[in-house]
Amino acid sequence: MRKNSIQLSDHFTAGRLLRFTVPSIIMMIFTSIYGVVDGFFVSNFVGKTSFAAVNFIMPFLMILGTFGFMFGTGGSALVAKTFGEGDNERANRYFSLFVYLSAALGVVIAVLGIIFIGPVAELLGAEGEMLEDCIVYGRVILVALPFFMLQMEFQSFFVTAEKPKMGLFVTVAAGCTNIVLDALLVGVFSFGLVGAALATAISQLVGGIIPLIYFSRKNSSILRLTKTKYDGKAVLRACTNGSSELMTNVSMSLVSMLYNFQLLKYAGNDGVAAFGVVMYVNMIFLAAFIGYSIGVAPVIGFHYGAGNTDELKSLLRKSLWIIGAFSVSMLALSVVLVKPLSLLFVGYDRALYEMTCRGFYIYSISYLFSGFAIFGSGFFTALNDGLTSALISFLWALVFQAIAILVLPMIWELDGVWHANTLAELLSVIVFISFLFAKRKVYEY
């Protein structure tokens, strides 16, 4: 290991913490760009019905892929803690077990998804041309689901392996693959919705296969795929640790479905399309928060396992300041980007453009609060307190969101849909602060 490289055992200043987590942040942003790029080309080259279909079925596809995220965040917390305890061999056995298990699970979920995507899309309210587009797009994407799950999982493990830059390289390679293929298959060769789906599926193959090759061979990281055996306790701990992240992603997808249902009710297909544009920016901004949480989690887990309470306190304090700075910056940036992005995606339809701008302005207020709930869940996951983490995620991503999206439209109709997220995020910050104070003596942070 080079002397100037940053290791989990180091003391982290704010600057070093940012340098260590930036690759994870960029990784998550590039991952979120998949849907954004597909949406841009589909909206401008195929049409707004297909654009609405992509955004309509995407939450279901994301639910199926989140199991890789669960094994990544929950497993990396356990692996980092085991490294902190000094048992490197056991840590690598855990790592290998989680990778093999998630790959097998991915195949099973992909097959079931391909079989049932039609009935699911119909149950959610899709019909006619939009239903057909949901099925076509979804089935192509699902073929690559096992590799997407591995890509999500390796994003966390690259950080634990002290190779965040390698993880960044893989994600950028996959993201660029998606962009180039979308331009060729949709923009040049006019393959339409199938071309957009193929571009995403191939890019996910790239994102999953490269890490498999890297960790399967001798490498300079602290992790390597080895022979292992099934360990039920380790799997249960990883699933418990990662249950909050699983809950977060599943809940966000379920809530997106609920948003789509309400928007169909109050604004028809145009409402779903407008929400899609807002969600593209939302995915990128939330990806930054999630990326920071993924990046800092192994550091927190290592120092917790090593009993370094002073460093734990320092990491928490610095992280809260960083999240706060991110939040203010994102609100300012979203206000600046509202009109250009709306014009870029739906500028061909004046009424849809105006609806998107208004929704965008109202929704952007929520960025002042959203990062704290995400970090709070990740913080307790890193401490191997999966129950607290899951509860924060459950309340933030599902309960508060569902209540807000069902109640506020009764008062303000369409504007109530856009205001719902801000109310949910504010309540979530209160919950996180409450747990932070309640657990401070348990973990000595």
N, C-alpha and C positions, 0 to 999 in steps of 0.2 A: 504494500500500500504506500503510495507516495505521501510524503510529509505534508504537502499542501492540500491533500484531499480531506474532505469533511467526513468524519466517522460518527457513529451513533454515540460513542462514549465521550465525545468532545463537549466542552462548555460552549453554549450557543449564545452569542450576542444577537441582537435583532438583525443585524446585517447578515451574519452567518446563517441564521434561521431562514431568512428570505432566500439566500442563495441555495440552501439545501432544498427548500420546498418549491422554488420556481419551476424546476423540471416537472414536478407532479402537477402543478397548476396548468402548465402548458399542455401536458399530456391529456388532462381532462378536457381542456378547451378544444383541443384537436379532435378528441373523441366525440364531443358534442357537435362538431362541425359536420359530421356525417349527414345528419338530418337537415342541417341548414343548407348544405350544398345541393342535396337532392331536392329540397323544397324550392330553391332558386330556379334550378333548371326545369323542374316539373311545372312550376307556376308560369314561367315565361315561354316555355317551348311546348308544353302539353295542354295546359289549361287549368282553370281554377277548380273544376270539379275533381280532377286528379290530384291537384294540390291539397284540396280538402281531404281527400281519401288518405294521402300519405300521413297527414297530421292526425287523422281520425284513428288509424290503425297503429300508429307508432307507439302509443302508450302500452298497448297489449304486447307488442314485440319487446319493449323494454322490460316489462315484467318478467318475461321468460328469460331474459339475459342477466337479470340481477343476481341469480344464484352464484355466478362467477364473482360478482362484486362481494357477496357475502363471504365466500371462502377466501377472497383476497384480503379484505379488511380484518375479518375475524381471525383468519389463519396467520396473517402477518403480525397481528398483535401477540398471538401465542408464540410464534417463532422468535420475534424480537425479545420477548420476555425470557424465553429459553436461552437465547444468546446472552442476555444480561446476567443470567444465572451461571453462565460459563459452560453449558453443555452443548457444544457446537454439533456433535454427531446427532444427537436427538433432534436438534432444530432442523437439520437437513432431512431427517426422516419424516418429520411433520410436514415440511415443505413439499416433499415428493408425494406424500399421501394426499394432500389437498389438491395438488395439480391433477393427479391421476383420477381422483374421485370426481372432480368437477368436469373433466373431459368426458367421462362415461355418462355422467348426469346430463351433459349437454346434448348428447346423441339422443337420449330418451325423450327429453323435452322437445327437441326439434321435430322428431317424428310425430309426437302428439300434437304439436302446434300446427304442423302442416295438415293433419287430418281435421282438426277442429276450428281452424281459423275462419272458415265460412260461417258456421253457426254462431261463433262468437261475434263476428262483425255485424251479423244480422240482429243478434240479441242487443247489441249496443245502439242500434238504430240506423245502421247503414242500409240503404236500399237502392235499387236501380243501378245506374252507372257507377255510383260511388261504391256500392257493395262489390261490384265486379273488380273495380280497381283495387280495393282493399285486399281482396283475395290474391290477385295477381302479384301485387307488390310484396305482400306478406310472405307468400310461399317461397319466392326467390330468396328473400332475406333469411328465412328460417333454415335454408340449406346450410348456411354458414354459421348458424347459431353456436355450435360447440366452440368454434374458433373465436367468436365474439366473447363468449364467457371466459375463455382462457386469456384473451387480451385484457379484459376487465380485471381479472385476477392478478395477472403479471404486473399491472400498473402499481399495485400495492407492494408486490414482492420485489420489484426492482429497487424500491426505496429501502426496504429491509436489507437487501443485498448490498447496500451502499453504492448502488449504481443508478441513481436517478437520471443521469444524463443518457445512459443506454436506453432506459425506458422512454425518455423523450425522443430519442432517435427513432425507435420503433413506432411510436405513435405518429410522429411527423411523417414517416415513410408511408404508413397506412392512410393518413389523412390526405397526403399528396396524391396517392394512388386513386383515392375516391374522387378528388377534384378533377384530375386529368381524365379519368374514365367517364365521369359525368359529362364533361365537355365534349368528349369524343362520341360516346354512345347516345347521348340525348341531343347535344347541340349540333354535331356534325352528321352523324349517321341516322338520326331521327328514329331511334329505337323506342322512344317514348318512355312510359312508366317502367317497362321491363328493363330498359337500359339503365335507368336510375337505380333500380333494385340490384342489377348485376354489378354496377360500380361499387355500391356499398358492400355487397357480399364479398367481392374480390378483395376489397380493402380490409375487410375483417379477417380474411384468410391470411393476409400479410401480417396483420397485427397479432395473430395467434401463433403462426408457425415460426416466425423469427425468434421469439423468446424461447419456444420449445427447443429449437436447435441450439441456442446460446446456453441454456441451462443444462442441456443433455451432454454437452462436451465440457472438457476441462476449461475453466475460465478464471478470471482474476477476482471474481466476487466471492462473498462468503457463503453463497448458496449454490447447490448443484443437485440436479435430479439423480437420485440413487435408488437402490433397492429399498423397499419398505414393506411394512405389513399393516393390515388394518388395525387401527387403534380407536375403538369406539369412544373412549373418554376424550381423546384429542379432537375427534370429529365433533363431538357434542360441545366441547369448549369453544371450538372455532365457530360452530353454528350459533352458539349463544352469544359469543363476542360480536359476531357479524350480523346478528339478528336485527340490530338497530339499523344498520345500513341496508339490509334486505327490506326491512319495514319501510325505511325512508323511500327507497326506489319504487317498491310496490305501491306504497301509498300515494306517491307523487303521480304514478301512472294511473291509479284508480281515480284520483282527484281530477287528472286531465280528462279522463273519460266523463266524469261528472260535469266538468266545465263544458265539454263538447255537447253533452246532452242539454244543458241549460242554454247554450248558445244556439243550438238548433231550434230550441223552443222560442227564443226571443229574436233571433236574427237569421235563422235558416243557414244554408251552406256558407253564406258570406261571413256569418259570425264565426264558424269553424275556421275559415281561411284567415280571418283577422287574428283570431287567437293563435293560429299557427305562427304568424309573423312575430307576435309578442313572445311566444314561447321560444323562438329561436334565440332571441336576445337573452331571455330568462335562462335557457339552458347554458349559454356561454358564461353568464355571470355566476350562476350557481355552480358551474363547473370549476370556476376559480376558487370558490369557497370549499368545495369538495376536494379539489386538488390540494389546497393548503392543508386540510384536515388529514388527507392521506399522507402527505409529505411529513407532517410533524408527528403523526401517530407512532411510528416506530421509535422516534427519539424519546417521546414520552414513555412508551412501553419499556424501553431499555433502562431508562433512569429509574422508573418505578421498580423494575425487577432488581436493579442494583441497589436500591434503597437510598438513592441520592435525592433527598427531599428538598434541599436548597435549589437544586437545578430544576426540580419539578415546579416549584413555586415560580422560578424565573421564567420557565417556558409558558406557564399559564398567563402570567402578567404580560409578557411580550406578545403572546398570541392574541389576547383581547385587544391590545392597541392596534395590532396589524389588521385584525378583522374590522375594527372600527374605521380605520383609514380606508380600507377597501370599500366599505359600505357607502361612505360619503362620495368617494370617487365614482362608484358605479351609478349612483343617483344622478350625479352631474353628467356623466357620459351618456346615460340613457336619454336624458332630456335633449342633449345635442343630437343624438342619432335618430330620434323618433321619425322625423320627416324623410331624411335620406333613405333609411332602411325601408320604410313603408313604401316609398316611391320605387325602390329597387325591386321589391317583391310583388307589389300589387298596383303599381302606378298606372297600369292599363285600364283600371276600373275606378272611376272617380269616387263613387259612393263607398266602395270597399276601402279605398285609400283613406277617406275621411273617418270611417269607422275604426280603422286600424290605428290611426294617429290618436284619436280620443282615448281608446282603450289603453294604448301604450303610455300616454301621459299619466293616467290614473294608476295603472299597475306599477309604474316605476317607483312610487313612494315606498313600496314594500322592500326595496333593496336596502333601506336603512336598517332593517331588522333581520333579514333572512340569513345572513352569515353566522349569526351567533347561535342559532338553533342547530345549524349544521356542524359547527365546531363543537358545540356542547355534546352532541351525540358522539362525535368522533373522539372527543377527549375521554369520555367514560369508557368507550370501547378500548382505547389504548391502555386504560387502567384495568382492563379485563373485567369491568363491571357491566356486563352485557344487559342486565335487567334494567338498570337506570338508563343506559343508553337507548335501549329499545323503547322505554316508556316516553322519553323525550321525543324520539322519532315518531312514535305512534300518535302522540298528542299533536305534534307540529304538522306532520305530513298528511294525517288522515282526519283525526277528530275535529280539530279547529278548522281545517280547510273545508271539510264536508258541511259542518254547521254553517259556516260563513257563506258558502256558495249556494246553500239551500234557502237561507233566511234573507240575506241582503237583496237578492233580486225581487223578493216580495215587496220590498220597500222602494227600491230605485230601478227595478227592471234591469235593462241591459247594463246601466252604470253600476248596479249592484254586483254584477258578475266581475267587473274590473276591480271593484273595491274589496272583494272578498279576501284576496291574498294578503293585503296589508293588515287587516284585522287578525287573520290567523297567525301571521308572523309576529305581531306585537304580543299576542297571548303566549306564543312560544318562547319569546325572550324572557317573559316573567317566569315561566316554568323553569327554564335553564338557570336563571339567577337563584331561584329557590333551591334547586338541587345543589348548586355550587356551594351555597352556604350550609346546607344540611349535611353535606359529605366532607366538609373541609377538615374535620378532625380525624375522619376515617383514613384519608389518604395523605394528610399532612401537607397539602399544597398551599 
